[in-house]
Amino acid sequence: MKDLTSSIESLGKKADGLIKAYRDHTERIAQLESDKEKLGLKVEGLNHELGRLREENKVLRMASAIKGDEDRVSESKRRISQLVREIDKCIALLND
């Protein structure tokens, strides 16, 4: 009978340990999911900032090209032609 009682007590302790481990892991999973969501929002914000900075860089390059340096006259013409083509494409899409 003592063996049965000690076996039951041992199983009870193991079950308690498993329940505690389960709760600990559940809390850890919840924390990791929260961290994942926060990092996802941070990545989204950084991607937005990267897009803004790329657009700003594009504008600054265009302004520099239009500035009128003798070395950049052909670059300025090329950029203006590119912009005119983009505008023409937009107008064509609006007309469709």
Secondary structure as the mmCIF struct_conf table of DSSP 4:
data_model
#
loop_
_struct_conf.conf_type_id
_struct_conf.id
_struct_conf.beg_label_comp_id
_struct_conf.beg_label_asym_id
_struct_conf.beg_label_seq_id
_struct_conf.end_label_comp_id
_struct_conf.end_label_asym_id
_struct_conf.end_label_seq_id
HELX_RH_AL_P HELX_RH_AL_P1 LYS A 2 ILE A 66
TURN_TY1_P TURN_TY1_P1 LYS A 67 LYS A 67
HELX_RH_3T_P HELX_RH_3T_P1 GLU A 70 ARG A 72
HELX_RH_AL_P HELX_RH_AL_P2 VAL A 73 ASN A 95
#
